[in-house]
Amino acid sequence: MDTQKQKCQKCGSENIVMVEYGYGHPEHYDGVSETMCNDCKARFGRWSNKELKEGEWEPRGGRFKAK
């Protein structure tokens, strides 16, 4: 990820955090898996770059399930 100040894709705030899933999480990856805005609470996947809904997680390493 870029080390420059990132902004929330939804509200433009710079008050964002990088989220790494814990070792017990089914989608654990050794690194950042998503970004979350502390202002609007929007979450975006690292690889998909899509907004994640409540209870939705970014698939490890960007892999996606076939439909």
Order of alpha helices (4+ residues) and beta strands (2+ residues): beta-beta-beta
